[in-house]
Each structure stands twice: as structure tokens, then as C-alpha cells.
Amino acid sequence: MTRLADRVLTGEIVLPKYQRAFVWGPHQVLELLDSVLRNYPIGSLLLWETTEQLASEHTVAGLAVERPRPGRAVRYILDGQQRLASVLGALHGGTGPWDIVYDLQKEQFFHNTPDAAMAAHLVPMRAVSSASLLFGQVAELPADLRERATRLYEQFANYLVPVVTLDHMSAEESARVFVRINSTGTMMNIVDVARASTWSPEFDLKVEIESLLQVLDAKQYGRVDTMTMLRTIAVAAGFGFSRQEINRLRELDKPCLREAVKEAGKAAERAVDFLSTQIRTPHADALPYYNQFAVLVEVFRQLPKPSSVQYDALRRWFWLTASGEYFKGWSEAQMTQDAQAVAAFARGEAGEVDTVAALPRSALWRHSTFSKRNAPSKLLALILAYEDPLDLLTGQRIDVGRALSWQNDKEFHHFFPRAFLRARGVNSARVNVCGNLVMLTSNSNIWVSARPPSRYLRDLVDIEGEGALRQRLRTCLVNEDAYQAALRDDYDTFLRVRSETLHRRLLQLIGVAAEPTNVASSSARPLAGDEIIGSDRDADSLADEPVDLDSVD
């Protein structure tokens, strides 16, 4: 086993670029090492031997590896990367996730921690690759522990791994073999599969996706995830948004793939311009759902220059699809329908981008928890930003660009302070709902502290005057009835009234003037009852992450 690791370091065994990243977890690594020590089979390695020079990884398990020598036969890893990288990292890494130790007394492997005490019977796995280092450490241990150290060394030195080597194969064929043999075990994600199945020495989908993300970088818009960009490429290639359609990219030759990437890049620029100017999202993190971006890119690919009427329709579509969970559970059937709706809209056959996304209920604001990765929270932030909110204490405009970048949460604070509500027995879930959040500067939040609204609002009237305060409250979407409820410290009424205000503003942005129950719409359906909406970004995104919103209140 140590010989195999050495062959990776010296560039004799190489990872081709179409290999996915290391994805094993710490427990899997420890189980592999334990299997080697117990002489359990760990499966064979599949290599491809060729003199063809492919783009290859320069590091494995965080360790620099030598470049293959030109003209010399190289063995590329097709199957076994995770196992080989685990052994290499354990034997030669020694830092971070590769700081692995074998306890000779307990006869088990574990990940070391910086503050852990070391002793002679605790053998760093990096010492197993050096006989002098290992046996120098255990020289003073009892005979039985020295014997265990000897067995540890010999087992890793002499463990045999079956190796199957293929030759007489093209680079493209090797990538196809890689995809087929990696359909089990630790599953490759769709981006890995698409990259490997379309890979050639002249084309790397990972590089092409990076070029698309750099379009967003050039606009200083931040980045969406790679899956979203892969969707834009697939639909630009004439397929669709779904995973099944993404897999069809392998049917295309490299010029067609490059053309699809080029078209998606141009459309992505236009989509960013629309989102920045028409929706006022200064950063990708402000988007409730990344899948909205994928659809907009396709709109602007087919319709580079919408009319003012079409821009209005796109704005309505954005707010409607941001207000529910439509894009969280974006099914293949919905993707097909959305692609057809985009095409009809671009051809001028439809005045709206037709969608079956549901119209929201006002319960959205009363029941949705405010959280950094929560779609209703993103929606609330965008609606507030649309009002150009003024700070309650200073009257200055809130830096909504900073707030919408979500780099921190210092511009969002509870109108009814948390400590005040908790002291009155209101549970945390009801305290931290979207309807209780406003944009407020950190200094103003410190000034408010944990005081009841009745007290800090009356102090603001004394300082700034009733008229100025009411104007600032309106920019925070706190209307007169909500203000009066706050003066009575009546949280239930405040939350209900403000939720209705937020709801009416959202319906205006969607283009609906009445309550959903009174509206007939061909492109949206109302939710039944008092359904609670509050989703993560989408099915392919990071999980919802709670946020500590306030440092004071």
C-alpha cells in the first residue's frame, strides 16, 4: 500500500482532470485504514495506461505530486481515487483532516486534535511510511505494543491491492469508462457526471462553468452554484433544465458545447443586469432561489432585448415565483413547462411567463422564521429594499446593498426586541418571524436595546417629531395601525397588521391588487387555508442556516 502511495507522489499514477474532488468523510477514511490493517479486501484499482498527456491534478489529498514525464507511460486512475487519496493523505499528510493516529493500546485509528496529548503508544500514521521514525518512537514501549507497531508497519508496507490496467483506449473512452464504473458507491453528483461524460483533452466542462461564473464576477454579482450554471448550459444547448436533460450534453460535439456555453454566458450578463436594475438584487446571495436565475438566463438568451411591457411581465414573474416554494420542489414536469413558457413568451405568443406558482397568503410573514438561507427572508429583504428604508433613529438611508449581500446580518433587527418578548413569555419561534424584522443600523439597534416599543417609539417622537417618525416607519412598511399597536406593546396585533402590509406590497409587485382568495389568475393559484411558506433556496442548494440576528435586543 505504501508503494502505491509513493507512485502517486512521483507522478507514475495520476488523477485525470475529469475525476471528481475528494468526497469521502472522516469515518470512511478510518474504516479504510482499519480494513487494510485487518487485511480485509478493499476492492481493486482500475488504471488506464497511455503515453497520451492529459490535464491532470497537481495535488492529491492536499499534497503536491510530480508532473508526468513527457513521452513516458502514465497510469491514470479511473476507479479507486477515494481509497488511494485516503491512504496517501494518511501516510504523507499529517495535518488537518490527515492528522490520523493509531492507538497501539486500544488498537484503533482516530483523527487527532491540536490539543490532544501525545504518547509513545499513539502512532501518527505519517510515521508508518518511515521505519526509522516509527520504531524510534516505540522503542521504549512494552514488547506487545512493539509487536503491534511492527504489524502496523508491515501490513501497510505489504498490503496488496488488485490492479486492473487498461490500454489501447482514447481519452474520451477513458472518461466514459470512469462515468460507468462510478455509478455505485459514493455517488457522483450531476456536475461530476456531466463533466466526465463530456470531457476531452480539448474540453473541460468544469473550466467552462468557471468561465460562466467569471461573467458574474465581472459584474461584481457574486456567484450562484455550479448546478445552476449547468442548467443554463443544458437549456442553451437545446435540451432542458432537468438532470435527465443535462445528461444529454454528452450527445454533443465539443464545438456545440462551447457554443452553448458562449450563449449562456451572454444571457447571464443580461440576466444580472435585469436583476440588478429591475429587481434591485445587488448580489446573487439576495436571490430567494438560484433556479430563478437559470430561468432568467434562458429568457434573455431567447429574448436579448425585451420591450418595456415584457420587462414588466418579468418583474411580476420574479416576485410571484419568489413568494412560494415553487422553485424549492422544481420537478421535471415543472421544468418542462417553464421551458415551454419561456419559449412562448420570447416568441411573443404569451404576455406573461406562464407559471403555476401559487399566490402567497399573509401567513407567510407571521409563520416564516427569519434565517440567512431562508427564501421568505430573502423575499422580505428585497421588499424592504424596494422601499428605500430610512433608519428610525437617524433618518439616514439604510445601506440595502450591504444588507442584501448577506455578508452579515447587522442591518436586520427585531421591531419588538427579542428580550422584551421573551420576558413576556413569547416563544423564540414566534419572536423570530419575518413580520417582526425591519432594516435598522447597528447603532440604532444598540440605542433601542431591549426596551418596549412603546418606550423607544415615544422617545423617538420626542427626539425627531411625530411626522418624521411616521415617515420613517412607512419606509419600513410599518403602517399607522401597526404603529399604534406597537405604542400599546400589542405584539399580536402588530404582527397581524404588519404581515398584511407586507402581503399587500408583495401582491402589488406580483401585479395582483386584491387578496388571493378574491383573484382569478390564469398563471397562479392561491394556497389553500393558512399554509405556511418558508423554504430553503432550492433542492440543490445549501441547507437552511439559522442566524443570530441581533447582538443586543
Protein Blocks (a to p, Z undefined) as FASTA:
>chain_A
ZZmmmmmmnomaccdfkbccdfbdfklmmmmmmmmmnopaebjadddddfbdcdddfbee
hiacddddehiacdddfbhjlmmmmmmmmmmnopajllccddfklopaddddfklccdfk
lccfklmmpmklmmmmmmmpcfklmmmmmmmmmmmmmoccdddddehiafklmmmmmmmm
mmghjdddfklmmmmmmgcfkbcfklmmmmmmmmmmmnonopadfklmmmmmmmmnopaf
bfklmmmmmmpcfklmmmmmmmmmmmmmmmmmmmmmmnopabfklpmblklmmmmmmmmm
mmmbacfklmmmmmmmmmmmmmmmklmmmcfklmmmmmmmmmmmmnopafbdcdfbdcdd
fklmmmmccdfklmklmmmmmmmmmnopadfklopacdfklmmnomacklgccfbafklm
mmnopafklmmgfklpccddfklmmmnmmadfklmmmmmmmmnopklmmmmmmmnopafk
lmmmmmnopaklmmmmmmmmmmmmmmmmnopabdfklpccfkbccdehjbdcdddfblmb
ccdddddfbfkZZ
